[in-house]
Amino acid sequence: MSMENKTYLLFDADNTLYDFTATEKAALSKIFSKYNIPESLLPVYHQGNRWCWEMYEKGEMTLDTLENERFRIFLREIGRNEDPDTVGEEYSRFLGEEGIMIDGAVRLLEKLKDRYTLCLITNGIANIQRERIRRTDTARFFHRIFISHEIGYAKPDKRFFDYVLSSLNAAASSCLVIGDSLTSDIQGALNAGIDSVYLSFDGNKSDKATWSVSSYDELLKLLDA
């Protein structure tokens, strides 16, 4: 396996370059504070939210449904009667307002932007992702930004990656997917016949990925190899 002939780096967004964990925490804190919901109930929200995203990745739920369904489930589980559509819309706005990058991500993009054609591939909700990209001033690094909400297919669906390859007029062999999710990024790359790098800051590895790294420094060394 070699990095030879790799032209396009297809970066996942959340928890690969953008700190979604911190972003989500800040946005949820605003919601819980506004509605006087104890933060001890966060696990209830996360459980329902994970289920919704799993359904989305399987193609069994749309993003438009997911945006509010996660709060419909949460509010029902904790016995509250707030309008889930209103809460969901507020949460989405709060998410967009939080532009938080992972430490070192901008420096990484600066080092790579003149060596490769960088693209962003994300399953996020379009208006949220576009606003976060704007607030972090990171659109300048990317040749193209591919958002599942706009394309109509989500990672790991092969059709998402087929759309990306067709739009770039690129062969799978010239691309490299870099992401933190085994179920969407790495499985999606595998489905599409694209080499991949599993980025796990916890040091986890995956047999499904072509390579595994635990830091941006390791990624740079791999790309230099």
C-alpha positions as CSV (number, residue, x, y, z in Angstrom):
1,M,0.0,0.0,0.0
2,S,1.4,3.4,-1.0
3,M,0.4,7.1,-1.0
4,E,1.7,7.3,-4.5
5,N,-0.7,9.0,-6.9
6,K,-2.9,10.4,-4.1
7,T,-4.2,13.8,-5.3
8,Y,-7.4,14.3,-3.3
9,L,-7.7,14.2,0.5
10,L,-11.3,13.7,1.5
11,F,-11.6,14.9,5.1
12,D,-14.5,14.1,7.4
13,A,-15.6,17.2,9.4
14,D,-16.8,16.4,12.9
15,N,-14.3,15.1,15.3
16,T,-11.8,14.9,12.5
17,L,-11.1,18.6,12.0
18,Y,-14.0,20.3,13.8
19,D,-14.4,19.7,17.5
20,F,-18.0,18.5,17.5
21,T,-17.8,17.2,21.0
22,A,-17.1,20.6,22.4
23,T,-19.6,22.2,20.0
24,E,-22.3,19.9,21.0
25,K,-21.6,20.4,24.7
26,A,-21.8,24.1,24.4
27,A,-25.1,24.0,22.4
28,L,-26.7,21.5,24.7
29,S,-25.7,23.6,27.8
30,K,-27.6,26.5,26.3
31,I,-30.7,24.4,25.7
32,F,-30.6,22.7,29.1
33,S,-30.1,26.1,30.8
34,K,-32.9,27.8,28.8
35,Y,-35.5,25.1,29.6
36,N,-34.2,24.4,33.1
37,I,-33.4,20.7,32.3
38,P,-30.9,19.1,34.7
39,E,-27.6,18.2,33.0
40,S,-27.8,14.8,34.7
41,L,-30.3,14.0,31.9
42,L,-27.8,14.4,29.2
43,P,-27.3,10.6,28.8
44,V,-31.0,10.3,27.9
45,Y,-30.6,12.8,25.1
46,H,-27.4,11.2,23.8
47,Q,-29.1,7.8,23.7
48,G,-31.9,9.0,21.5
49,N,-29.6,11.1,19.4
50,R,-27.3,8.1,18.7
51,W,-30.3,6.1,17.6
52,C,-31.5,8.8,15.2
53,W,-28.0,9.0,13.6
54,E,-27.8,5.3,13.3
55,M,-31.2,5.3,11.5
56,Y,-29.9,8.1,9.2
57,E,-26.8,6.3,8.3
58,K,-28.9,3.2,7.4
59,G,-31.1,5.4,5.2
60,E,-34.1,4.9,7.5
61,M,-34.5,8.5,8.6
62,T,-34.0,11.8,6.8
63,L,-31.9,14.6,8.3
64,D,-34.9,16.9,8.2
65,T,-36.7,14.4,10.4
66,L,-33.6,13.8,12.6
67,E,-33.2,17.4,13.4
68,N,-36.3,17.5,15.6
69,E,-37.0,13.8,16.2
70,R,-34.1,13.5,18.6
71,F,-35.7,16.2,20.8
72,R,-39.2,14.6,20.4
73,I,-37.7,11.4,21.9
74,F,-35.8,13.2,24.6
75,L,-38.6,15.4,25.8
76,R,-41.0,12.5,25.8
77,E,-38.6,10.3,27.8
78,I,-38.1,13.0,30.5
79,G,-41.8,13.9,30.7
80,R,-41.6,17.4,29.3
81,N,-44.1,19.1,27.0
82,E,-42.1,21.7,25.2
83,D,-42.5,21.8,21.4
84,P,-39.7,19.5,20.0
85,D,-39.7,21.4,16.7
86,T,-38.9,24.7,18.5
87,V,-36.3,23.1,20.7
88,G,-34.7,21.4,17.7
89,E,-34.5,24.6,15.7
90,E,-33.0,26.5,18.6
91,Y,-30.4,23.7,19.1
92,S,-29.4,23.8,15.5
93,R,-28.9,27.6,15.7
94,F,-26.7,27.2,18.8
95,L,-24.7,24.5,17.0
96,G,-24.0,26.8,14.1
97,E,-22.9,29.5,16.4
98,E,-20.2,27.4,17.9
99,G,-17.2,27.3,15.6
100,I,-14.7,25.2,17.4
101,M,-11.7,23.5,15.7
102,I,-9.7,20.6,17.1
103,D,-6.3,21.9,18.3
104,G,-3.8,21.7,15.4
105,A,-6.5,21.3,12.6
106,V,-5.9,24.6,11.0
107,R,-2.1,24.1,11.1
108,L,-2.6,20.7,9.5
109,L,-4.7,22.2,6.7
110,E,-2.2,25.0,6.1
111,K,0.6,22.4,5.6
112,L,-1.5,20.2,3.2
113,K,-3.3,22.8,1.1
114,D,-0.5,23.3,-1.4
115,R,0.4,19.6,-1.7
116,Y,-3.1,18.1,-2.2
117,T,-6.6,19.0,-3.3
118,L,-8.5,19.1,0.0
119,C,-12.2,18.3,0.1
120,L,-14.6,18.1,3.0
121,I,-17.1,15.2,3.2
122,T,-19.7,15.4,6.0
123,N,-23.0,13.9,7.0
124,G,-24.0,17.0,8.9
125,I,-27.1,19.2,8.6
126,A,-26.3,21.6,5.8
127,N,-27.1,25.0,7.3
128,I,-25.3,24.1,10.6
129,Q,-22.2,22.9,8.8
130,R,-22.1,25.9,6.4
131,E,-22.4,28.3,9.3
132,R,-19.7,26.5,11.3
133,I,-17.4,26.5,8.3
134,R,-18.0,30.2,7.8
135,R,-17.4,31.1,11.5
136,T,-14.1,29.2,11.5
137,D,-13.0,30.7,8.1
138,T,-12.0,27.3,6.8
139,A,-13.8,27.2,3.5
140,R,-10.6,28.7,2.0
141,F,-8.8,25.3,2.4
142,F,-11.3,23.2,0.5
143,H,-11.7,22.7,-3.2
144,R,-15.1,21.3,-2.7
145,I,-17.4,20.8,0.3
146,F,-19.7,17.8,0.1
147,I,-22.6,17.7,2.5
148,S,-24.9,14.6,2.6
149,H,-28.0,16.8,3.3
150,E,-27.4,18.6,0.0
151,I,-26.4,15.5,-2.0
152,G,-29.3,13.3,-0.9
153,Y,-27.1,10.3,0.1
154,A,-25.2,9.8,3.4
155,K,-21.9,8.1,4.2
156,P,-21.4,5.1,4.2
157,D,-23.7,4.8,1.1
158,K,-21.6,4.1,-1.9
159,R,-23.7,6.6,-3.9
160,F,-22.4,9.5,-1.7
161,F,-18.8,8.6,-2.7
162,D,-19.8,8.0,-6.3
163,Y,-21.2,11.5,-6.3
164,V,-17.9,12.9,-4.9
165,L,-15.8,11.0,-7.4
166,S,-18.0,12.1,-10.3
167,S,-18.0,15.7,-9.2
168,L,-14.2,15.7,-8.9
169,N,-13.8,13.7,-12.1
170,A,-11.4,11.6,-10.0
171,A,-10.5,7.9,-9.8
172,A,-11.0,6.1,-6.5
173,S,-7.2,5.4,-6.6
174,S,-6.4,9.1,-6.5
175,C,-8.4,9.7,-3.4
176,L,-7.9,9.2,0.3
177,V,-10.7,9.3,2.9
178,I,-9.6,10.6,6.4
179,G,-12.1,10.3,9.2
180,D,-12.9,9.3,12.8
181,S,-16.0,7.2,12.2
182,L,-15.7,3.5,11.4
183,T,-19.4,3.3,10.4
184,S,-19.6,6.2,8.0
185,D,-16.1,7.3,6.9
186,I,-14.1,4.0,6.9
187,Q,-17.0,1.7,5.9
188,G,-18.0,4.2,3.2
189,A,-14.5,4.3,1.8
190,L,-14.4,0.5,1.8
191,N,-17.8,0.4,0.0
192,A,-16.5,2.8,-2.7
193,G,-13.0,1.1,-3.1
194,I,-11.2,4.2,-1.7
195,D,-8.2,3.9,0.6
196,S,-8.7,5.4,4.0
197,V,-7.1,6.6,7.2
198,Y,-8.8,6.0,10.5
199,L,-8.0,9.0,12.7
200,S,-8.5,8.0,16.4
201,F,-7.1,10.4,18.9
202,D,-7.6,7.6,21.5
203,G,-5.1,5.4,19.7
204,N,-7.6,2.9,18.4
205,K,-6.9,1.0,15.2
206,S,-9.2,-0.6,12.5
207,D,-8.7,-3.5,10.2
208,K,-11.2,-1.9,7.9
209,A,-9.1,1.1,7.3
210,T,-6.0,1.1,5.0
211,W,-4.1,2.9,7.7
212,S,-4.7,4.1,11.3
213,V,-3.2,7.1,13.0
214,S,-3.7,8.7,16.4
215,S,-2.6,12.3,15.7
216,Y,-2.2,14.9,13.0
217,D,1.6,14.4,13.3
218,E,1.2,10.7,12.5
219,L,-1.0,11.6,9.6
220,L,1.6,14.0,8.2
221,K,4.3,11.4,8.6
222,L,2.1,8.9,6.8
223,L,1.5,11.3,3.9
224,D,5.2,12.1,3.7
225,A,6.1,8.4,3.6
